[in-house]
Amino acid sequence: MTESTVPEAAANHDEPHGQGLQQRLNWLRAGVLGANDGIVSTAALVVGVAGATTERGPILIAGLAGLIAGALSMAAGEYVSVSTQRDTERALIAKERDELRTMPEQELDELTQLYRDKGLSPELARQVAVELTEKDALKAHLDVELNLDADDVANPWTAAIASAVSFSVGALLPLLAILLSPEAIRVPVTFGAVVVALGLTGAISSRLGGAVTSRAVIRNVLGGALAMIITYVVGRLVGGA
């Protein structure tokens, strides 16, 4: 490749880099998982109630209660989880900053050894360590030692809001499907809508995680379908008691 083609190739290379990547991935992960949970839990809830009664009122109340409770629960859980991750990352960054201040030579030797462990020659490893240290010592150590970026610490509020909103959006699908469908076919219509939605969220989550799409979709759909079938049967049994 000639020198003139390098910038062009770099411009066409769309792999994500730079600050904010961790937060964007965290937001996407929380969003997809939140939507999936909203679909499954609300669908199972309203289908279960529909198995016990044909009246729309109880189904609406149960669905709305499940949506609100689920969204708040998801947001709280995501906030606590990501806050813990953020606190850990901040502690590691503070520790590394203190070590660079109190023992710079030892840290330079450590960085050199890390690059030697990656396969560089002793001379080149030292040169790289020195140049990176002169440019931004903290960033160099966080990147190689801990795979962290001081400017890209996880944001718990972003994850919590994304989780709550996506759960609510996901929960609206089965709730609207069962409320707007004629009584005679409301359960089959809801079942079909949920299966399609779960197939979509399964495909998206597999792409984000780099997993096999077909396997993720099948697993997602079967899990949701099983949840609806069980709650519907329970609702029929309780409603007929």
Sequence and secondary structure as in RCSB ss.txt:
>XXXX:A:sequence
MTESTVPEAAANHDEPHGQGLQQRLNWLRAGVLGANDGIVSTAALVVGVAGATTERGPILIAGLAGLIAGALSMA
AGEYVSVSTQRDTERALIAKERDELRTMPEQELDELTQLYRDKGLSPELARQVAVELTEKDALKAHLDVELNLDA
DDVANPWTAAIASAVSFSVGALLPLLAILLSPEAIRVPVTFGAVVVALGLTGAISSRLGGAVTSRAVIRNVLGGA
LAMIITYVVGRLVGGA
>XXXX:A:secstr
  TTHHHHHHHH     STTHHHHHHHHHHHHHHHHHHHHHHHHHHHHHHHH   HHHHHHHHHHHHHHHHHHHH
HHHHHHHHHHHHHHHHHHHHHHHHHHH HHHHHHHHHHHHHHTT  HHHHHHHHHHHHHHHHHHHHIIIII   T
T    HHHHHHHHHHHHHHHHHHHHHHHHHS GGGHHHHHHHHHHHHHHHHHHHHHHHHT  HHHHHHHHHHHHH
HHHHHHHHHHHHHHT 
